[in-house]
Structure formats: structure tokens, C-alpha cells
Amino acid sequence: MKPINDKETQVVYLKERLNIFMEVLDSIDPEETDVEDIDRLIGMIDDIELKCEQFRNRG
């Protein structure tokens, strides 16, 4: 996958990732959530944070 360098594409990418995160978060039943679910959410946040850092360093 080639690097995303223009700001507009970066913002679209981040919005899409955040929307996916929100969909996963909305689908989780708090009564049935386990540690693996929480770890998956944390991993998604970590991936988004890493992408933000990459975009910041390219800009």
C-alpha cells in the first residue's frame, strides 16, 4: 500500500477508521464484554494513534 501523503486523504482515512471503531464499540454488549473485546478496542485506538503520528511526520 502506498503512503497517504495529502491531508484530505489522510483525514478521510482517519474518519473511516474512527467510524469502524464506533461501529465495533456500539455492537459490544457491556454485559458480555470480555478482556479480549477490550484489548481489540485498545488495539484499534493504538492503530489510529500510530497512523496519526505517521501522518504528522509526513506533513
TORTOR-582715 format. One record per residue (C-alpha): z, y, x. Coordinates in pm, whole numbers. Example, Ala and Ser with C-alpha at 12.3 -4.5 7.8 and 13.67 -1.06 7.14 Angstrom:
REC        z        y        x
REC      780     -450     1230
REC      714     -106     1367
//
This chain:
REC        z        y        x
REC        0        0        0
REC      -97      335      146
REC      166      609      178
REC      204      853     -109
REC      176     1194       52
REC      101     1450     -217
REC      400     1592     -404
REC      261     1539     -753
REC      203     1168     -693
REC      550     1139     -540
REC      710     1293     -848
REC      510     1066    -1081
REC      615      762     -876
REC      984      861     -887
REC      970      929    -1262
REC      818      586    -1320
REC     1087      418    -1109
REC     1361      608    -1294
REC     1210      512    -1629
REC     1212      145    -1525
REC     1575      183    -1416
REC     1668      340    -1750
REC     1493       60    -1942
REC     1686     -203    -1747
REC     2010      -11    -1795
REC     1950       21    -2170
REC     1878     -351    -2201
REC     2207     -460    -2044
REC     2479     -569    -2283
REC     2812     -441    -2143
REC     2992     -743    -2289
REC     2770     -986    -2100
REC     2711     -794    -1777
REC     2800     -975    -1458
REC     2818     -880    -1091
REC     2454     -980    -1032
REC     2338     -735    -1300
REC     2538     -455    -1139
REC     2404     -549     -795
REC     2048     -537     -931
REC     2108     -187    -1070
REC     2258      -71     -741
REC     1957     -216     -559
REC     1720      -23     -785
REC     1911      300     -713
REC     1905      225     -341
REC     1527      172     -354
REC     1477      503     -535
REC     1702      680     -284
REC     1507      528        7
REC     1178      643     -146
REC     1319      996     -189
REC     1413     1000      181
REC     1066      877      278
REC      900     1145       66
REC     1130     1414      207
REC     1045     1311      564
REC      670     1320      492
REC      682     1666      340
//
